[in-house]
Amino acid sequence: MSTHQNAATDDCGITKLSPVALSLMADFFKVLSEASRLQIVCAMKNGPRNVTQIIEATGLGQANVSKHLKILTQAGIASRQQQGPNVYYQIANPFVFELCDLVCDSLSVQFQQQTQQLEALKGMGRLS
């Protein structure tokens, strides 16, 4: 590993976290590691939504949406607010969208690189 890479790793705040803090971070990522929950998060990107609106936006069933909203709320990713007979859910901390954007951008670059590598192999006549 180069000196530059070592310096970048040494400056990373994650290396200074305790095992308990790392466990909490892992739990946070576990909550976001489910595709249905990510759909629900995306449905709330433009503001608070009630369960019916989330169902319409995601195509998921009512019981499924309710279960995932409970998990998102317990994890502090979403919050809920009663407004008359309706309950509205919203993202508690918008940094979740920044995190998703970073992951999407990284995956896009990775897929582009893989596509370029495949095209290069095809050009060499190794793949048809």
Buried (B, 14 or more C-beta within 10 A) or exposed (E): EEEEEEEEEEEEEEEEEEEEEEEEEEEBEEBBEEEBBBBBBBBBBEEBBBBEBBBEBBEBEEEBBEBBBEBBBEBEBBBBEEEEEEEBBBBBEEEBBEBBEEEEEEEEEEEEEEEEEEEEEEEEEEEE
